[in-house]
Each structure stands twice: as C-alpha cells, then as structure tokens.
Amino acid sequence: MKDRTTALTSFMKQRRMGLNDFIQRLATNSYACKHPEVQSIMNLSPPQDTELMNTNPSPPPSPSQQINLGPSSNPSAKPSDFHFLKVIGKGSFGKVLLARHRADDQFYAVKVLQKKAILKKKEEKHIMSERNVLLKNVKHPFLVGLHYSFQTTDKLYFILDYINGGELFYHLQRERCFLEPRARFYAAEIASALGYLHSLNIVYRDLKPENILLDSQGHIILTDFGLCKENIEPNGTTSTFCGTPEYLAPEVLHKQPYDRTVDWWCLGAVLYEMLYGLPPFYSRNTAEMYDNILNKPLQLKPNISNAARHLLEGLLQKDRTKRLGCTDDFTEIKNHVFFSPINWDDLNAKKITPPFNPNVTGPNDLRHFDPEFTDEPVPSSIGCSPDSALVTASIKEAAEAFVGFSYAPSMDSYL
C-alpha cells in the first residue's frame, strides 16, 4: 500500500507538467536517455502538423504573420467588464479565473492567456485552433461552451461556461477508482463528446482526467481544446508529436501517422484509470513507461466484468488498424456490449441521473477545486491592460499575431 501511495503521489506531480517540460526533464535523466525508445523519441524534429492526405501542406504561421479570422463581433468587451474572484486553474500560458460580469451578475470561467508566452513557444496556431473548436461546441451537451472572446494588447480572453463540479482527476485523486457503473456513465458521455468532435473532422488528441470536468449535476464536460486538430477526414492522418505522456498512443510514440483512433486509445486509458486508479502502462520510470506503452501486453486484473475487459482490449489495441473504432468510429464504441445499459438518446438529453452529485451550493462553492489554485491570489494585472507607453515591440508583435481572435455569437445562436 505504501508503494502504491508513493506511485500515485509521483504520478500526480508528473502529470501536471506539459509535454515540453516532461521531455526536458527526461533529457536530464541519464538512465532514461540511454533507452533506445527514448532516444528515438528525443530525436524528434520540431513538431509540425503534417496532413498526409494533402501533398502540399501549408507551413505553420510564424509569429510575425497575422492570424486573421475576421473582424471582431464584440469590439466593446474588455477586462474591466468583470470582477475576477478566484483562480480556478493554471496552464502553460496563463490562468483560468472565476469571474462575475458586472452588468448582469452572471458567473463565467475566464481563461486569460499571455500572448508573449504563447509566441515564445510558437503555440499561437494551437491557441487559434482552440478558439475555432470552441466556436463549434455550442450544440453538444458534454463540451464546454464559449460565450465570446476578446483581446487586449498583451492578453487573450476566453469567456467560457463556468463548471464547478471539479475535474475528474480531482475526484479520482480522492476516491482512487470508481465502480464500473460510474465509470461506464462517464466513459459514455466522454465517447459521445469525442464522437461529435469526430463528426466535425476534429481529433481531440489530449483526453485525460484533468481535461474532463463535472458540472453541478455530475455530467461530464470536456474542456481544453488547445491540441485539437481540425480538418481530419475519416481516412485522414496527421503526425504531430503531442499529447500527455501517460496517454500517448503507440503510433504517436513511434512517430507514425495517426488518425482519429488516437482518441479511442485515450478513452481506453481513461476508462482503465477510472477502474484501476492508474493509467494502463504507468511507471515512475519514464523510459520504462514509454517502453510499456510500445511493447508490454495489456494486463487486466480479474475484478472487472468481461464486457469491460473486452472493451479495454479493443480500445487499448496497439495496432491502430485493429483498434475498436478504426472502421466505423463512434458507432463501434456505442454498440459495444459494455454500453448496452446506456440509452444514448437519453444520455445526450441528460435524462440519465449521474451516479455522483457534486452537491455544490452555488457558483461560489469552490469545494471541488484544488486549493493549489484557489489559495493563489488573483493577479492585479488580470483585469487591466498595460499603459500604452509600456507597449514594447514584442508586445506589438503579439497584438498583430492574434488579429481576429475576438468573437461573440450572433443572436441566431440563441434561437
């Protein structure tokens, strides 16, 4: 039990890191660097999206190029419209804050990103992709919604649905694992969200418990679309090395072209973690973990049903051409015997009572957020813009790179 607790603690600290930080840390581990699979992974050229169905892929935009998605539909939005209350999340480029709109007293999750940090890591393409995907989420019950976005000279602001039932990761930390009916309910709602994204030719690529929220009733809400890849046709592939280490599919580690079945591998890894408490190939030794993903057979303890066993074996199939979902995508998942208790129409209509109720008392109830975030003071700079005299050339470049970011839905969206 002590070894298991140590492993869990190590795992939780490690998985909070981004992939770039993870690889840098890997590079400092002499043992890991000697491992042939790790050497192969670390010999990667800088990642670029390659549409293998397209013989003339367009190069990613450089920081000096403008990303123009059209004129702003909400030119009057500004940080001072909001009263920023609490930090409820953190990422590589900024923070997520609970905010109340001063005019209508509505609560929102406001994702505030630093342009300079994005440009420094050449991630502006992923940020704009996240915005594009958010615009398409309004019609699905298990995807977080974007109300509008705007920018200041140095920051980008996403005004998102406020979801306060907690990360699935947070609940797994507390309970270690879930009983099969609860895991099935979450897996079904996640699969429904992934299937919808796939129907829009979007591959999610970063499914993990930190990106899965529970709403106030206990339904799944998928969030964080920064690694989504758009325009992947049913038979299309891409080859970017990205994701979260514990959930990387074998074909991604092998630097091979991959398709939308990468999301079904991740669903298998999350379902496994919900049932067993750790991802399927996890090891504290990073080289060993990668080797496990690539070479170790899937091992399933006997305390799950045959249906769950069969589903995990299908989703965690190392050969993507044999993986469950490779032929008919979400339809294969939906029709699997493990999900036979699920009425999918009722599920999507939120008519199935969630197995766990977060029991939040209202928007100010932050009990399901990690104190690591909520104890942090709200930065005074969040709600204001820098003085114009302080705008440097680099900040001007940042402003030019995100022309057209701002967005507000048309009135038709609410009809």
Beta strands, then each sheet from edge to edge (+ up, - down):
strand 1: 82-90
strand 2: 94-101
strand 3: 107-114
strand 4: 146-151
strand 5: 155-160
strand 6: 212-214
strand 7: 220-222
sheet 1: 1+ 2- 3+ 5- 4+
sheet 2: 6+ 7-
end
